[in-house]
Amino acid sequence: MNFYELFLKPYESYDNFQIALEAIATIFGVLSVYFSIKKNIWVYPTGIISTVLYVYILFKFGLLGDMMINFYYTVMSIYGWILWSKSSEDHIHVEVSWATKKDWFFAGILFALSLILVTLVYYYKPFIDNEFSMQNVELGLYHLDWANWLDVFTTAIFLVGMWLMAKRKIENWIFWIIGDIICIPMMIYKGLGITSIQYVVFTVMAIAGLIEWKKAPKANHAN
């Protein structure tokens, strides 16, 4: 398959409004990651714009797992915005730290609960797609393809990453890197070429974010 078939052909069936929404959501998503690297509280207002738009876009595409994670991002962005505001002396930048054993314990619980929850959502997806009617509907996971199962897994990864970021933990970037890499081929398969390119950018930025955040504790320790 060439570049046109992978990235442009799927958009032939989209209207200009859908394409514009995805482009705007991508721009604000990149801005959000940039502000996150800089430990700047603007990560949250820019992120909220992106995730709210993606909630709508993904709902229209029937990608429930992705839609749920972006809804969760929106809620967690509000939570993180409050935490970062309280932890920032200049109301703009924050200090970061490594995760504790307690943080990892809660992260593990969050990961497991996310896997269960998103799997349940897909189990009931035929019922949801049938406008919440059980008429001629067979529940189950038979309709899931490899991209849907990856969606379940990456949702859990990103939920943990978002929670660790709200707690200002350096390890959040590790989860973003893993999830972003997985999402690149998955989004191409789903026909969201612009979004797949966004995840390539996100991967590079997440690596930069990990390097940048790792400097802070060493500097604080030296002081």
N, C-alpha and C positions, 0 to 999 in steps of 0.2 A: 504493500500500500504506500502511495506517495503522500506528500504533505497535504495536498488538496483533499484527498479522501479522508485523511485522519482528522484534520483541523477545520476545514472549510465546508465540505460537503454536508455535514450534519446541520449546518446553519441555513441551508436552503429552505428547510421547512419551518424555520423560526421567523417570526415577524420582527420588525425593527425595534419594537418596544422590548421584547425579550432579550435581544442582543445588547441593547443599550443598558438594560438592568444588570446583565451579567458583567459587562465592561465596568460599570460604575462600582458594583460590588467588589470586583477584582482590584480596582484602584484603591478603594478604601481599605481592603484587606491588606494590601502591600504597605500602605501607610501605617496601619496598625502594628504590623510586625516591625517596621522601622522604629516606631516610637517605643516598642517593647525592648528592642536592642539597646536603646538609649536610656532605658529605665525611666521613661517619661510617661506621665499619667495620661497623656493624650492617646495612649494605646487603646484606652477603653471607649471614648466617644467615637473615634474613627472605626473601631472594631464593631461597635453596636450598629452603625449604619450598614456595614458590610454584612453582618450576620442577619439582620432583619430582612435585607434584600434577598439573601440566600434562602431564608425560610420560605419566602414566597416562591422563588424560582424552583427550588427543589420539591416543594409541594406540588407545583404544576407538572413536574416531571415524574411524580410518584416515587421519588427517592426518599422513603420515610426515615431511614436511618440517618442519612445526611441532613434531612430536615430537622430531625430531633436534636442532633448535635449542635446545629446552628441556633436552635431555640435555646438550648442549654448554654451556648456561648453568650447569648444575649443576657440571660439571667445571671450567669457568672461574671459577665462584664460589669453589670451593675454592682454585684457583690465585690468584685475586685476593685472597682472604682472607689467604693467606700473604704475598703481596707487600705488601698494605696494613699487615699486622701488623709487618713488618720496617721499613716506612717511616714508621711513626707513633711519635712520641716519647711520646705519652700513651696509646698503644694504642687510641685511639678515632678521632682525626681525622688526616687526611693533607694534604700539600701537593700541588698540581696544577701542570701545565705544558703548554705547547703541544707538539704533535707535531713531531718532526724529520723530515728527508728520509728517514732510515733507517726511522723508524716508518711513513711513508707507503709505502715500498717493501714492507715486510712486510705492511702492510694490503692493498696491491694483490694480493699473492700469495695472501693468505688469502681475499680476495673471489673471485678466479678459481677457486681450488681448491674453494671452497664451491659455486659455481655448477655445477662439474663433478660434484662428489660428490652433491649433491641431485638433479641431473638423472639421474644413474645410478640412484639409489634409486627414482625414479619410473619409470625404464625397466624395472626389475625388480619394480615394484609388483604386476603381475598374478601373478607367481611367489610373492611374499610373501603376497598375499591368498589364494592357493590353498594355504596352509599349506606353503609351500616345496616344492611339487610342480609339475613341468613338464607334468603330464597335462592336455591340452586348454587349454594356456596359450599365448598369443601375446604375446611381449615387444614392447615399443615404447613410444612416447610418444603414441600415438593416443588414449588414454583421458584425457589431460589437458585440463581446461577452463581458462578464463582465471584462475580463482582458484588453480589448481595452479601455473600459471606465475608468478603473483605470489608464491606461496608460495616458489618457488625463488629469486626475486629478493630478497624480504624476508629470507629466511634468510641470504643472503650479506651483506646490509646489517647485520643484527643481530649476526652473528658478528664483523664488524669493529668494531661499536660496543662489544660486550662486551670484546673484546681491548684496545681503546683505553682503556676504563674501568679494566680491570685494571692498565694501565700508567699510570693517572692522567692521561690526556691530555684536554684540554678539548674537542677535536674530537669526542669520543665522542658528545656530545649531538646533534651535527648528524645523525649516522647514526640515533640513536633517533628524532629528530623526523621524518625522512623515512619510516622504517619504520613508525612508529606511525600516521602519516596514511594510508599505504597499507593498513594492517591494519584500519582502521575499517570500510570497506565490505566488505572480504574476510571478516571475521568475521561480519558480518550475513548475508552470502550463505551462509556455512557453518552458520548456525543457532546461533551462539554469541553471543547478544545481550548477555549479561552481560559477556563478554570484549570485545565491540566498545565498550561504554561504558567499560571499563577503558582501552582504547587512546585514547579521547577524553581521559580524565584524564591518561594518560601523555604525550600530546602537549603539554598545557598545562604539566605538571610538567617535561618535558624542556626546554621553552623557558625556564622559570624556572631550571632547572639550568644551562643555557648562560650565562644572564645572571650567575648567582651565581658560577660557576667562572671566568668571564672577569675578575672583580674581583680574584682572588687574585694572578695574576702582576703586575698593575699595582701592587698594594699592595707586593709583594715588591720590585719594581724601584724603587719610590719609596724604600723603606728602604735 
